[in-house]
Amino acid sequence: MKKYFVLVVTMLLLSGSAFSQRGHDNEKFEAAKVSFFNQKLGLSSDEAKIFWPIYNDYQKELEALRKAHMQKMISFRKVTEIDDMSDTQIQAFILNDFDFRQKDLNIEKKYYNKLKSSLPIKIVGKFYRAQEAFKRELLNQFRGGRPGGERRN
């Protein structure tokens, strides 16, 4: 029964329609993600009340950081040739990327500490494993749902 539930959740999560329409399907995607994590983490209702607010804050903070980073990177991507940029401009973009990655890591550490101080470490470990599984599932779907990303012609 548990394997069937996982299969159903995974199918919902990875359905092609989850990426075809933004608004409504984004809600379906988020609901499937919540279900996926709840199943993988085996959260009790009390643990879920602790986990989800922390996770939601974590996602908001990461999203804000990544949005700001993308805004900075847009101008870098508009330049077709590095040779057209000054050394100072190139260095600024590289250092900006380092800064972004450090801030991203700082957010990861911050929320790791929040999770481990609020929940059993086994659940925190399951969370990190579930994140990787979720990313693999999405990547597999993006690649056409086949091992190695092979697509049918």
C-alpha positions, 0 to 999 in steps of 0.5 A: 500500500505504501509503495502504491501511495509513493507511485501515485504521488510520484506520478502526480508530481511528475505529470507533464501537465504540472509544467504546462500551465503556471497558476493552477498547475503550480498549485498542483505541483506544490501540493504534490511536493508537500505530499512527496516530502510528507511521505518521505519524511514520515512526519507526525502531525506535530512534526509537520506543524514544525517542519512546514513553516521552517521549510516555507521560510527557507524556500522564500529566502532561497527564492528571493536570493535566486531572483536577485542573483538572476537580475544581476546575471541578466546583464552578464548574459546579454554580453555575447563576448567576454572580450567586449567587457572590461576586466573590472566588469568580468571580475565583478560578475565572477565575484558576484557569483561567489557571493551568491553561492556563499549566501546560498550556503549560509541560508542552507546552514541557517535552515539546517540549524533551525531544522536540527534544533526543532526536529529529530536529526533523522528527520533532517537527514531524511529531508536532505535525502528527499530533496535530492530524490525530488530533484532527480525525479524532476530532472528525470521528467525533464529528460523525458522520463527515461534513464540517462535522459534519452528521448524518443524520436 
